[in-house]
Amino acid sequence: MIQRVQSLWLLLAAVCAALTLNFPFYSGNYIKDNTTHLLTGMDGFVLATTTIILSALALFTIFLFKNRKLQLRLCIAGILLEVLVIFLYYREIQDYSAGTYSLTSILHAGILPGFFLAARGISKDAKIIRESDRLR
């Protein structure tokens, strides 16, 4: 299980998703009370829930190594869920008058390639299995 490279990519995606809960994505002046505020993954219920589900999905997908078809579908679902999380962050940023992206926002750049490279590795494994079954 851990010797497969896609397991390492999924682990990277899970760790990055878990770290985004505590580290800021954006810092700036909040419009409603005009104070400096750090936007993290725990700032909204929907944002926190989707980030936790994303991290759990990546960890859960690691242990489905015997069911490659389901593992590939869950990787694609993880990619779509990460796009949703980025959209939710963008929607939250609209409540700020001025600010900058934090350096730790780059963690989201580790989640998408993690899922993508894991999906690519899973599809390569499925192709190798199909070719070996054809030779029997």
C-alpha positions, 0 to 999 in steps of 0.5 A: 500500500505505502510502496505505491507512489499514488499513496504518497501523493494522496498522503501529501494531499491529505496533509496539505488539506489538514494544514490549511485548517490552521494556517491563513489563506488571506489576511486583510481588513474585514469590511464588516468591522474594519479590523485586520483579520486572517482567513483560515479554513476554520472561518466558515462552517461550509469552508471548514466542513469541505476542507475536513471532508477533503482531508478525510477523502484523501486519507480514505482513498489511500486504503482503497488500493484493491479497488482501483476504479473506486479509488480513481473516482474518489481522486476525481471527486477530490479534485472537484472538491478542492476546486470548490474549496478554492471557490469558497475562499474566493467568495470569502475574500470578497468580504475584505477591503484590502489585503494580501494572500498569505504564503501558506496559501500555497498549500492549496497548490499541493492538494490539486497536483497530489490528487492529479498525480495519484489519479494518474498513477492509479490509471497506470496501475489499472492499465498494467493489470489489464495488460497482464490479464490479457497475456494470461 
